[in-house]
Amino acid sequence: MKKLQMLCLAAFTFLFANTTFAQETEATNYDQGFRLGFGLNGGLPTDNDYDWSLGGDVRLQYDLSKKTSLTLTTGFTNLFMGKDDLGNDIKDLGFIPAKAGFKAFVLKDQFYVLGELGAGFAVTNGYDKTTFLWAPGIGYANKYIDLSVRYEDYHDFRTNQVALRVAYGFKL
């Protein structure tokens, strides 16, 4: 029994040491850093309240590893006039989103999934609400170009959209 315990302890120590060294090597070989991107967004609301949306954003990205990143995104989005259930016109809604997210590259270090959470601050046409927003998405990025599609839900604005983002980015 004592030999089996020693053998298990030795195997555990060996595996733990190899894992630790592999992680240290990976972290020191990858150049972590910041990226900055400027994007244009166009979308279609999935309900009938607004007709379409257009906006621009700035995204700061910190690469934790070659496959994972943290993001901070802000900008301006405008949801253009639509009609309510009674056929009355609804005023445009312009707001400033402030989102934090996590990006994970899942295929060939270029295709990714992204999840963002944050708030939207209404700034036009007398709207004074702030809403919780969440946005899962998928995309493709290379050294300079970032293309993505996302679903974005604005809880207190009672609307949502499917949007396309086309962006130019670079290392800082």
PALUM-594025 format. One line per field, with one value per atom (N, C-alpha, C): residue number from 1; residue in three letters; atom name; x negated, y negated, z negated. Coordinates in Angstrom, 1 decimal. Layout:
<rs>
nr: NUM; ...
rest: Ala; ...
atom: CA; ...
u: X; ...
v: Y; ...
w: Z; ...
</rs>
This chain:
<rs>
nr: 1; 1; 1; 2; 2; 2; 3; 3; 3; 4; 4; 4; 5; 5; 5; 6; 6; 6; 7; 7; 7; 8; 8; 8; 9; 9; 9; 10; 10; 10; 11; 11; 11; 12; 12; 12; 13; 13; 13; 14; 14; 14; 15; 15; 15; 16; 16; 16; 17; 17; 17; 18; 18; 18; 19; 19; 19; 20; 20; 20; 21; 21; 21; 22; 22; 22; 23; 23; 23; 24; 24; 24; 25; 25; 25; 26; 26; 26; 27; 27; 27; 28; 28; 28; 29; 29; 29; 30; 30; 30; 31; 31; 31; 32; 32; 32; 33; 33; 33; 34; 34; 34; 35; 35; 35; 36; 36; 36; 37; 37; 37; 38; 38; 38; 39; 39; 39; 40; 40; 40; 41; 41; 41; 42; 42; 42; 43; 43; 43; 44; 44; 44; 45; 45; 45; 46; 46; 46; 47; 47; 47; 48; 48; 48; 49; 49; 49; 50; 50; 50; 51; 51; 51; 52; 52; 52; 53; 53; 53; 54; 54; 54; 55; 55; 55; 56; 56; 56; 57; 57; 57; 58; 58; 58; 59; 59; 59; 60; 60; 60; 61; 61; 61; 62; 62; 62; 63; 63; 63; 64; 64; 64; 65; 65; 65; 66; 66; 66; 67; 67; 67; 68; 68; 68; 69; 69; 69; 70; 70; 70; 71; 71; 71; 72; 72; 72; 73; 73; 73; 74; 74; 74; 75; 75; 75; 76; 76; 76; 77; 77; 77; 78; 78; 78; 79; 79; 79; 80; 80; 80; 81; 81; 81; 82; 82; 82; 83; 83; 83; 84; 84; 84; 85; 85; 85; 86; 86; 86; 87; 87; 87; 88; 88; 88; 89; 89; 89; 90; 90; 90; 91; 91; 91; 92; 92; 92; 93; 93; 93; 94; 94; 94; 95; 95; 95; 96; 96; 96; 97; 97; 97; 98; 98; 98; 99; 99; 99; 100; 100; 100; 101; 101; 101; 102; 102; 102; 103; 103; 103; 104; 104; 104; 105; 105; 105; 106; 106; 106; 107; 107; 107; 108; 108; 108; 109; 109; 109; 110; 110; 110; 111; 111; 111; 112; 112; 112; 113; 113; 113; 114; 114; 114; 115; 115; 115; 116; 116; 116; 117; 117; 117; 118; 118; 118; 119; 119; 119; 120; 120; 120; 121; 121; 121; 122; 122; 122; 123; 123; 123; 124; 124; 124; 125; 125; 125; 126; 126; 126; 127; 127; 127; 128; 128; 128; 129; 129; 129; 130; 130; 130; 131; 131; 131; 132; 132; 132; 133; 133; 133; 134; 134; 134; 135; 135; 135; 136; 136; 136; 137; 137; 137; 138; 138; 138; 139; 139; 139; 140; 140; 140; 141; 141; 141; 142; 142; 142; 143; 143; 143; 144; 144; 144; 145; 145; 145; 146; 146; 146; 147; 147; 147; 148; 148; 148; 149; 149; 149; 150; 150; 150; 151; 151; 151; 152; 152; 152; 153; 153; 153; 154; 154; 154; 155; 155; 155; 156; 156; 156; 157; 157; 157; 158; 158; 158; 159; 159; 159; 160; 160; 160; 161; 161; 161; 162; 162; 162; 163; 163; 163; 164; 164; 164; 165; 165; 165; 166; 166; 166; 167; 167; 167; 168; 168; 168; 169; 169; 169; 170; 170; 170; 171; 171; 171; 172; 172; 172
rest: Met; Met; Met; Lys; Lys; Lys; Lys; Lys; Lys; Leu; Leu; Leu; Gln; Gln; Gln; Met; Met; Met; Leu; Leu; Leu; Cys; Cys; Cys; Leu; Leu; Leu; Ala; Ala; Ala; Ala; Ala; Ala; Phe; Phe; Phe; Thr; Thr; Thr; Phe; Phe; Phe; Leu; Leu; Leu; Phe; Phe; Phe; Ala; Ala; Ala; Asn; Asn; Asn; Thr; Thr; Thr; Thr; Thr; Thr; Phe; Phe; Phe; Ala; Ala; Ala; Gln; Gln; Gln; Glu; Glu; Glu; Thr; Thr; Thr; Glu; Glu; Glu; Ala; Ala; Ala; Thr; Thr; Thr; Asn; Asn; Asn; Tyr; Tyr; Tyr; Asp; Asp; Asp; Gln; Gln; Gln; Gly; Gly; Gly; Phe; Phe; Phe; Arg; Arg; Arg; Leu; Leu; Leu; Gly; Gly; Gly; Phe; Phe; Phe; Gly; Gly; Gly; Leu; Leu; Leu; Asn; Asn; Asn; Gly; Gly; Gly; Gly; Gly; Gly; Leu; Leu; Leu; Pro; Pro; Pro; Thr; Thr; Thr; Asp; Asp; Asp; Asn; Asn; Asn; Asp; Asp; Asp; Tyr; Tyr; Tyr; Asp; Asp; Asp; Trp; Trp; Trp; Ser; Ser; Ser; Leu; Leu; Leu; Gly; Gly; Gly; Gly; Gly; Gly; Asp; Asp; Asp; Val; Val; Val; Arg; Arg; Arg; Leu; Leu; Leu; Gln; Gln; Gln; Tyr; Tyr; Tyr; Asp; Asp; Asp; Leu; Leu; Leu; Ser; Ser; Ser; Lys; Lys; Lys; Lys; Lys; Lys; Thr; Thr; Thr; Ser; Ser; Ser; Leu; Leu; Leu; Thr; Thr; Thr; Leu; Leu; Leu; Thr; Thr; Thr; Thr; Thr; Thr; Gly; Gly; Gly; Phe; Phe; Phe; Thr; Thr; Thr; Asn; Asn; Asn; Leu; Leu; Leu; Phe; Phe; Phe; Met; Met; Met; Gly; Gly; Gly; Lys; Lys; Lys; Asp; Asp; Asp; Asp; Asp; Asp; Leu; Leu; Leu; Gly; Gly; Gly; Asn; Asn; Asn; Asp; Asp; Asp; Ile; Ile; Ile; Lys; Lys; Lys; Asp; Asp; Asp; Leu; Leu; Leu; Gly; Gly; Gly; Phe; Phe; Phe; Ile; Ile; Ile; Pro; Pro; Pro; Ala; Ala; Ala; Lys; Lys; Lys; Ala; Ala; Ala; Gly; Gly; Gly; Phe; Phe; Phe; Lys; Lys; Lys; Ala; Ala; Ala; Phe; Phe; Phe; Val; Val; Val; Leu; Leu; Leu; Lys; Lys; Lys; Asp; Asp; Asp; Gln; Gln; Gln; Phe; Phe; Phe; Tyr; Tyr; Tyr; Val; Val; Val; Leu; Leu; Leu; Gly; Gly; Gly; Glu; Glu; Glu; Leu; Leu; Leu; Gly; Gly; Gly; Ala; Ala; Ala; Gly; Gly; Gly; Phe; Phe; Phe; Ala; Ala; Ala; Val; Val; Val; Thr; Thr; Thr; Asn; Asn; Asn; Gly; Gly; Gly; Tyr; Tyr; Tyr; Asp; Asp; Asp; Lys; Lys; Lys; Thr; Thr; Thr; Thr; Thr; Thr; Phe; Phe; Phe; Leu; Leu; Leu; Trp; Trp; Trp; Ala; Ala; Ala; Pro; Pro; Pro; Gly; Gly; Gly; Ile; Ile; Ile; Gly; Gly; Gly; Tyr; Tyr; Tyr; Ala; Ala; Ala; Asn; Asn; Asn; Lys; Lys; Lys; Tyr; Tyr; Tyr; Ile; Ile; Ile; Asp; Asp; Asp; Leu; Leu; Leu; Ser; Ser; Ser; Val; Val; Val; Arg; Arg; Arg; Tyr; Tyr; Tyr; Glu; Glu; Glu; Asp; Asp; Asp; Tyr; Tyr; Tyr; His; His; His; Asp; Asp; Asp; Phe; Phe; Phe; Arg; Arg; Arg; Thr; Thr; Thr; Asn; Asn; Asn; Gln; Gln; Gln; Val; Val; Val; Ala; Ala; Ala; Leu; Leu; Leu; Arg; Arg; Arg; Val; Val; Val; Ala; Ala; Ala; Tyr; Tyr; Tyr; Gly; Gly; Gly; Phe; Phe; Phe; Lys; Lys; Lys; Leu; Leu; Leu
atom: N; CA; C; N; CA; C; N; CA; C; N; CA; C; N; CA; C; N; CA; C; N; CA; C; N; CA; C; N; CA; C; N; CA; C; N; CA; C; N; CA; C; N; CA; C; N; CA; C; N; CA; C; N; CA; C; N; CA; C; N; CA; C; N; CA; C; N; CA; C; N; CA; C; N; CA; C; N; CA; C; N; CA; C; N; CA; C; N; CA; C; N; CA; C; N; CA; C; N; CA; C; N; CA; C; N; CA; C; N; CA; C; N; CA; C; N; CA; C; N; CA; C; N; CA; C; N; CA; C; N; CA; C; N; CA; C; N; CA; C; N; CA; C; N; CA; C; N; CA; C; N; CA; C; N; CA; C; N; CA; C; N; CA; C; N; CA; C; N; CA; C; N; CA; C; N; CA; C; N; CA; C; N; CA; C; N; CA; C; N; CA; C; N; CA; C; N; CA; C; N; CA; C; N; CA; C; N; CA; C; N; CA; C; N; CA; C; N; CA; C; N; CA; C; N; CA; C; N; CA; C; N; CA; C; N; CA; C; N; CA; C; N; CA; C; N; CA; C; N; CA; C; N; CA; C; N; CA; C; N; CA; C; N; CA; C; N; CA; C; N; CA; C; N; CA; C; N; CA; C; N; CA; C; N; CA; C; N; CA; C; N; CA; C; N; CA; C; N; CA; C; N; CA; C; N; CA; C; N; CA; C; N; CA; C; N; CA; C; N; CA; C; N; CA; C; N; CA; C; N; CA; C; N; CA; C; N; CA; C; N; CA; C; N; CA; C; N; CA; C; N; CA; C; N; CA; C; N; CA; C; N; CA; C; N; CA; C; N; CA; C; N; CA; C; N; CA; C; N; CA; C; N; CA; C; N; CA; C; N; CA; C; N; CA; C; N; CA; C; N; CA; C; N; CA; C; N; CA; C; N; CA; C; N; CA; C; N; CA; C; N; CA; C; N; CA; C; N; CA; C; N; CA; C; N; CA; C; N; CA; C; N; CA; C; N; CA; C; N; CA; C; N; CA; C; N; CA; C; N; CA; C; N; CA; C; N; CA; C; N; CA; C; N; CA; C; N; CA; C; N; CA; C; N; CA; C; N; CA; C; N; CA; C; N; CA; C; N; CA; C; N; CA; C; N; CA; C; N; CA; C; N; CA; C; N; CA; C; N; CA; C; N; CA; C; N; CA; C; N; CA; C; N; CA; C; N; CA; C; N; CA; C; N; CA; C; N; CA; C; N; CA; C; N; CA; C; N; CA; C; N; CA; C; N; CA; C; N; CA; C; N; CA; C; N; CA; C; N; CA; C; N; CA; C; N; CA; C; N; CA; C; N; CA; C; N; CA; C; N; CA; C
u: -0.8; 0.0; -0.9; -1.9; -2.8; -3.5; -3.8; -4.4; -3.4; -2.2; -1.1; -0.9; -0.9; -0.8; -2.0; -3.2; -4.3; -4.3; -3.9; -3.8; -2.7; -1.6; -0.6; -1.0; -1.7; -2.3; -3.3; -4.2; -5.2; -4.5; -3.5; -2.8; -2.1; -1.4; -0.7; -1.7; -2.9; -3.9; -4.4; -4.7; -5.2; -4.2; -2.9; -1.9; -1.7; -1.7; -1.5; -2.7; -3.9; -5.1; -5.1; -4.7; -4.7; -3.6; -2.4; -1.4; -1.8; -2.4; -2.9; -3.9; -4.9; -5.9; -5.3; -4.4; -3.7; -3.0; -2.3; -1.6; -2.5; -3.6; -4.5; -5.2; -5.5; -6.1; -5.1; -3.8; -2.8; -2.6; -2.6; -2.3; -3.5; -4.7; -5.9; -6.1; -5.6; -5.8; -4.8; -3.7; -2.7; -2.8; -2.8; -2.9; -1.5; -1.1; 0.1; 0.1; 1.3; 1.3; 2.7; 2.8; 4.0; 4.2; 5.5; 5.9; 7.0; 7.1; 8.1; 8.8; 10.2; 10.9; 12.0; 12.3; 13.3; 14.3; 15.6; 16.5; 17.8; 18.4; 19.7; 20.7; 21.8; 22.8; 24.2; 24.8; 26.1; 26.9; 28.2; 29.0; 30.4; 31.1; 32.6; 33.2; 34.0; 34.7; 35.6; 35.7; 36.5; 37.9; 38.3; 39.7; 40.2; 41.4; 41.9; 41.8; 41.2; 41.2; 40.3; 39.1; 38.2; 37.9; 37.6; 37.4; 36.0; 35.0; 33.6; 32.7; 31.4; 30.5; 29.1; 28.4; 27.1; 26.3; 25.0; 24.2; 22.7; 21.9; 20.5; 20.0; 18.8; 18.3; 16.8; 16.3; 14.8; 14.7; 13.8; 13.6; 12.1; 11.9; 10.6; 10.6; 9.5; 9.4; 8.1; 8.1; 6.9; 6.8; 5.7; 5.5; 4.9; 5.7; 5.2; 4.3; 4.6; 3.8; 4.1; 3.5; 3.7; 5.2; 5.9; 7.3; 8.4; 8.0; 9.0; 8.6; 9.7; 9.5; 10.7; 10.4; 11.4; 11.7; 12.9; 13.3; 14.0; 13.8; 14.7; 15.1; 16.4; 17.0; 17.9; 17.8; 18.7; 18.9; 19.9; 20.1; 21.4; 22.1; 23.5; 24.3; 25.5; 26.4; 27.8; 28.3; 29.6; 30.6; 31.7; 32.8; 33.8; 34.0; 34.8; 36.3; 37.1; 38.5; 39.2; 40.2; 41.0; 42.5; 43.3; 44.7; 45.0; 45.9; 46.3; 47.4; 48.0; 49.1; 50.3; 50.5; 51.7; 51.4; 50.2; 49.9; 49.3; 49.1; 48.6; 47.1; 46.5; 45.1; 44.4; 43.2; 42.3; 41.1; 40.7; 39.5; 38.3; 37.3; 36.0; 35.4; 34.7; 34.0; 32.5; 31.8; 30.3; 29.8; 28.8; 28.2; 26.7; 26.1; 24.7; 24.5; 24.0; 23.8; 22.5; 22.4; 21.1; 21.1; 20.2; 20.3; 18.9; 18.9; 17.7; 17.9; 16.9; 17.1; 15.9; 16.2; 15.2; 15.2; 14.1; 14.0; 13.1; 13.6; 12.8; 12.7; 11.5; 11.2; 11.4; 12.2; 12.5; 12.1; 11.7; 11.3; 10.2; 9.0; 7.9; 7.5; 7.7; 7.3; 7.9; 9.0; 9.6; 11.1; 11.8; 13.2; 13.5; 14.4; 14.6; 16.0; 16.3; 17.5; 17.3; 18.3; 18.2; 19.4; 19.3; 20.4; 20.1; 21.1; 21.0; 22.2; 21.9; 22.9; 22.7; 23.7; 23.5; 24.8; 24.7; 25.8; 25.9; 27.1; 27.4; 28.0; 27.4; 27.8; 28.5; 29.9; 30.6; 30.2; 30.0; 29.6; 30.3; 31.4; 32.0; 33.6; 34.2; 35.7; 36.4; 35.8; 36.4; 36.4; 35.8; 35.7; 34.7; 34.9; 34.0; 33.8; 34.1; 33.9; 32.5; 32.1; 30.9; 31.4; 30.8; 31.2; 30.1; 30.4; 29.4; 29.4; 28.2; 28.1; 27.2; 27.4; 26.5; 26.5; 25.3; 25.1; 24.2; 24.7; 23.8; 23.6; 22.4; 22.1; 21.1; 20.9; 19.9; 19.2; 17.9; 17.2; 16.0; 15.3; 14.1; 13.2; 11.9; 11.0; 9.6; 8.9; 7.5; 6.7; 5.6; 4.7; 5.3; 6.2; 6.8; 8.3; 8.9; 10.4; 11.1; 12.3; 13.1; 14.6; 15.1; 16.5; 17.3; 18.4; 19.2; 20.7; 21.4; 22.9; 23.3; 24.2; 24.6; 26.1; 26.6; 28.0; 27.8; 28.5; 28.4; 29.7; 29.9; 31.2; 31.1; 32.1; 32.1; 33.4; 33.2; 34.2; 35.3; 34.9; 35.8; 36.3; 35.6; 36.1; 37.1; 37.3; 38.2; 38.1; 36.8; 36.5; 35.2; 34.9; 33.6; 33.3; 32.1; 31.8; 30.7; 30.6; 29.6; 28.7; 27.4; 26.6; 25.3; 24.8; 23.6; 22.6; 21.4; 20.3; 19.2; 18.7; 17.5; 16.5; 15.3; 14.4; 13.0; 12.2; 10.8; 10.1; 9.1; 8.4; 6.9; 6.2; 4.8; 4.2; 3.0; 2.3; 1.9; 2.0; 1.5; 0.1
v: 1.2; 0.0; -1.2; -1.2; -2.4; -2.7; -1.6; -1.8; -2.4; -2.0; -2.5; -4.0; -4.4; -5.8; -6.6; -6.1; -6.8; -6.9; -5.9; -5.9; -6.9; -7.0; -8.0; -9.4; -9.6; -10.9; -11.3; -10.4; -10.7; -11.1; -10.3; -10.6; -11.9; -12.2; -13.5; -14.7; -14.5; -15.6; -15.8; -14.7; -14.8; -15.5; -15.1; -15.7; -17.2; -17.5; -18.9; -19.8; -19.2; -20.0; -20.2; -19.2; -19.4; -20.4; -20.4; -21.3; -22.8; -22.9; -24.2; -24.8; -24.0; -24.5; -24.8; -24.0; -24.2; -25.6; -25.8; -27.1; -28.3; -28.2; -29.3; -29.5; -28.5; -28.7; -29.3; -28.9; -29.5; -31.0; -31.3; -32.7; -33.6; -33.1; -33.9; -34.1; -33.1; -33.1; -34.0; -34.3; -35.1; -36.6; -37.5; -38.9; -39.4; -39.5; -40.1; -41.6; -42.1; -43.5; -44.0; -45.3; -45.9; -46.1; -46.1; -46.4; -47.4; -48.3; -49.3; -49.1; -49.1; -49.0; -50.0; -50.4; -51.4; -50.7; -50.7; -49.9; -50.7; -50.2; -50.7; -49.5; -49.8; -48.8; -49.2; -48.2; -48.3; -47.1; -47.4; -46.3; -46.4; -45.3; -45.2; -44.7; -45.6; -45.2; -43.9; -43.0; -41.8; -42.0; -43.1; -43.4; -44.5; -45.0; -45.9; -47.4; -47.6; -49.0; -49.9; -49.5; -50.3; -49.7; -50.5; -50.0; -49.4; -50.2; -49.8; -50.5; -50.2; -50.9; -51.1; -52.1; -52.5; -53.1; -52.7; -53.3; -53.1; -53.6; -53.5; -53.1; -52.5; -52.1; -52.2; -52.2; -52.1; -50.9; -50.0; -48.8; -48.7; -48.6; -48.3; -46.9; -46.2; -44.7; -44.4; -43.7; -43.2; -41.7; -41.3; -39.9; -39.2; -38.3; -37.5; -36.4; -35.8; -34.8; -34.9; -33.9; -33.9; -33.6; -33.0; -32.6; -33.3; -34.1; -34.8; -36.3; -37.1; -38.5; -39.1; -40.2; -41.0; -42.2; -42.7; -43.9; -44.9; -46.2; -47.3; -48.0; -48.2; -48.8; -50.0; -51.1; -52.2; -52.8; -53.7; -54.4; -55.1; -55.0; -55.6; -54.7; -54.4; -53.6; -54.4; -54.4; -55.1; -54.1; -53.9; -53.1; -54.0; -53.8; -54.7; -54.4; -55.5; -55.6; -54.3; -53.9; -52.8; -53.2; -52.2; -52.4; -51.4; -51.9; -51.0; -50.1; -49.4; -48.4; -49.1; -50.4; -51.1; -51.9; -51.8; -52.5; -53.9; -54.3; -55.6; -55.6; -56.8; -56.9; -56.8; -56.2; -56.1; -56.9; -57.8; -58.7; -57.8; -58.3; -57.6; -57.6; -56.5; -56.4; -56.3; -57.3; -57.2; -57.0; -56.1; -55.8; -55.5; -55.6; -55.3; -54.0; -53.0; -51.7; -51.7; -51.1; -50.9; -49.4; -48.6; -47.2; -46.6; -45.6; -44.8; -43.4; -42.8; -41.5; -40.5; -39.3; -38.3; -37.7; -37.6; -37.1; -35.8; -34.7; -33.5; -33.0; -32.8; -32.4; -30.9; -30.3; -28.9; -28.1; -28.8; -28.1; -28.9; -28.3; -28.9; -30.3; -30.6; -31.9; -33.1; -32.9; -34.0; -34.0; -32.9; -32.8; -32.8; -33.7; -33.8; -33.9; -33.7; -33.9; -35.1; -35.9; -37.1; -37.2; -37.5; -37.9; -39.2; -40.1; -41.4; -41.7; -42.4; -42.9; -44.4; -45.1; -46.5; -47.3; -48.6; -49.5; -50.4; -50.8; -51.7; -53.0; -54.2; -55.4; -56.2; -56.4; -57.1; -58.6; -59.2; -60.6; -61.5; -60.9; -61.7; -61.8; -62.8; -62.9; -62.8; -63.3; -63.3; -62.0; -61.0; -59.7; -59.9; -59.4; -59.6; -58.3; -57.2; -55.9; -55.3; -54.5; -53.7; -52.2; -51.4; -50.0; -49.0; -47.9; -46.7; -46.2; -45.9; -45.2; -44.1; -43.1; -42.0; -41.6; -41.1; -40.9; -39.7; -38.5; -37.4; -37.6; -37.2; -37.3; -36.3; -36.2; -35.4; -36.3; -36.0; -36.9; -36.3; -37.1; -36.7; -37.9; -37.7; -38.8; -38.4; -39.3; -39.1; -40.2; -40.5; -41.5; -42.9; -43.2; -44.6; -44.6; -43.6; -43.6; -42.7; -43.2; -42.4; -42.5; -41.4; -41.3; -40.4; -40.9; -40.1; -40.3; -39.4; -39.4; -39.2; -40.0; -39.8; -40.0; -39.4; -39.7; -40.6; -41.7; -42.7; -43.0; -42.8; -43.0; -44.2; -45.1; -46.3; -46.2; -45.7; -45.3; -46.4; -47.6; -48.6; -49.4; -49.3; -50.0; -49.1; -47.9; -46.9; -46.6; -46.5; -46.1; -45.4; -44.9; -44.2; -44.2; -43.7; -43.8; -42.7; -42.4; -41.6; -42.6; -42.7; -43.7; -43.1; -43.8; -43.5; -44.6; -44.1; -45.1; -44.9; -46.0; -46.0; -46.9; -46.4; -47.3; -47.2; -48.2; -48.3; -48.3; -47.5; -47.4; -47.3; -47.6; -47.6; -47.5; -47.0; -46.9; -48.2; -48.4; -49.7; -49.5
w: 0.0; 0.0; 0.0; -0.7; -0.8; 0.5; 1.3; 2.6; 3.6; 3.5; 4.3; 4.0; 2.8; 2.4; 2.9; 2.8; 3.3; 4.8; 5.5; 7.0; 7.4; 6.7; 7.1; 6.8; 5.7; 5.4; 6.4; 6.8; 7.8; 9.2; 9.6; 10.8; 10.8; 9.7; 9.5; 9.6; 8.9; 8.9; 10.3; 11.0; 12.4; 13.3; 13.2; 14.1; 13.7; 12.5; 12.0; 12.5; 12.4; 12.8; 14.3; 15.1; 16.5; 16.9; 16.3; 16.6; 16.2; 15.1; 14.7; 15.6; 16.0; 17.0; 18.3; 18.8; 20.1; 20.1; 19.0; 18.9; 18.8; 18.1; 18.1; 19.4; 20.2; 21.5; 22.4; 22.4; 23.3; 23.0; 21.7; 21.4; 21.7; 21.6; 21.9; 23.4; 24.2; 25.6; 26.4; 25.7; 26.4; 25.9; 26.9; 26.6; 26.3; 25.0; 24.6; 24.9; 25.2; 25.4; 25.8; 26.1; 26.4; 27.9; 28.3; 29.7; 29.6; 30.6; 30.7; 32.1; 32.0; 33.3; 33.4; 34.6; 34.9; 35.9; 35.5; 36.3; 36.7; 37.8; 38.2; 38.0; 37.5; 37.2; 37.9; 38.5; 39.1; 38.7; 38.3; 37.8; 38.2; 37.9; 38.1; 36.8; 36.2; 35.0; 35.3; 34.3; 34.5; 34.1; 33.6; 33.3; 34.3; 34.2; 35.1; 34.7; 33.5; 33.0; 33.9; 34.3; 35.1; 36.4; 37.4; 38.8; 39.0; 38.5; 38.7; 37.8; 37.7; 36.8; 37.6; 37.1; 37.6; 36.5; 36.4; 35.4; 35.6; 34.7; 34.8; 33.4; 33.3; 32.0; 32.0; 30.8; 30.5; 29.5; 29.9; 29.0; 28.6; 27.3; 26.7; 26.4; 26.8; 26.6; 25.9; 24.8; 24.2; 24.4; 25.1; 25.3; 24.1; 23.5; 22.4; 22.9; 24.0; 24.6; 26.1; 26.8; 28.3; 28.6; 27.7; 28.0; 27.2; 26.2; 25.4; 25.2; 25.1; 24.9; 24.1; 23.4; 22.8; 23.6; 23.7; 24.5; 23.7; 24.1; 23.6; 24.9; 25.0; 26.3; 25.9; 26.6; 26.5; 27.9; 28.0; 29.3; 29.3; 30.4; 30.5; 31.5; 31.1; 31.9; 32.1; 33.2; 33.4; 34.0; 33.3; 33.8; 34.5; 35.8; 36.6; 36.5; 36.7; 36.5; 37.0; 36.2; 36.6; 36.2; 36.0; 35.6; 34.5; 33.6; 32.5; 32.9; 32.0; 32.4; 33.0; 32.6; 33.1; 34.4; 34.9; 36.1; 35.9; 34.7; 34.4; 34.6; 35.0; 35.2; 33.9; 33.8; 32.7; 33.0; 32.1; 32.4; 32.4; 33.2; 33.2; 31.8; 31.5; 30.2; 30.4; 29.9; 30.0; 28.6; 28.5; 27.2; 27.3; 26.2; 26.0; 25.3; 25.9; 25.2; 24.5; 23.4; 22.7; 22.3; 22.9; 22.7; 22.4; 21.6; 21.3; 21.8; 22.3; 22.9; 22.9; 23.3; 23.4; 24.8; 25.5; 26.8; 26.8; 27.4; 27.4; 28.9; 29.4; 30.7; 30.7; 31.6; 31.6; 32.8; 33.8; 35.1; 35.8; 35.9; 36.7; 36.2; 34.9; 34.3; 35.1; 35.9; 36.6; 36.4; 36.2; 36.0; 34.5; 34.0; 32.6; 32.2; 30.9; 30.2; 29.2; 29.0; 28.2; 27.3; 26.1; 25.2; 24.5; 24.6; 23.9; 23.1; 22.0; 21.0; 20.8; 20.6; 20.3; 20.1; 20.4; 20.3; 21.5; 21.8; 22.9; 22.3; 22.6; 22.1; 23.2; 23.1; 24.1; 24.1; 25.3; 25.4; 26.4; 27.0; 28.1; 27.8; 28.4; 28.5; 27.2; 26.1; 24.8; 24.1; 24.6; 23.9; 22.8; 21.6; 20.5; 19.7; 20.4; 19.8; 19.9; 19.0; 19.1; 19.1; 20.0; 20.1; 19.9; 19.4; 19.4; 20.8; 21.3; 22.6; 22.6; 23.4; 23.5; 25.0; 25.4; 26.8; 27.1; 27.4; 27.9; 29.4; 29.9; 31.3; 31.8; 33.1; 33.7; 34.7; 35.0; 36.0; 36.5; 37.4; 38.0; 37.9; 37.5; 37.3; 37.8; 38.5; 38.9; 38.3; 38.9; 38.3; 38.2; 39.2; 39.3; 39.4; 39.9; 40.2; 39.2; 38.7; 37.8; 38.3; 38.7; 39.2; 38.2; 37.7; 36.8; 36.9; 36.5; 36.4; 35.0; 34.4; 33.0; 32.9; 31.8; 31.4; 30.2; 30.1; 29.0; 28.5; 27.2; 26.5; 25.6; 25.7; 24.8; 23.9; 22.7; 21.9; 21.6; 21.1; 20.8; 22.0; 23.1; 24.3; 25.0; 24.5; 25.0; 26.5; 26.9; 28.3; 28.4; 29.5; 29.8; 31.3; 31.6; 33.0; 33.4; 34.6; 35.2; 36.0; 35.7; 36.3; 36.9; 37.9; 38.6; 38.2; 37.8; 37.5; 38.4; 39.0; 39.9; 39.2; 38.9; 38.1; 38.6; 38.4; 38.6; 37.3; 37.0; 35.8; 35.9; 34.9; 34.9; 33.5; 33.4; 32.0; 31.6; 30.3; 29.7; 29.2
</rs>
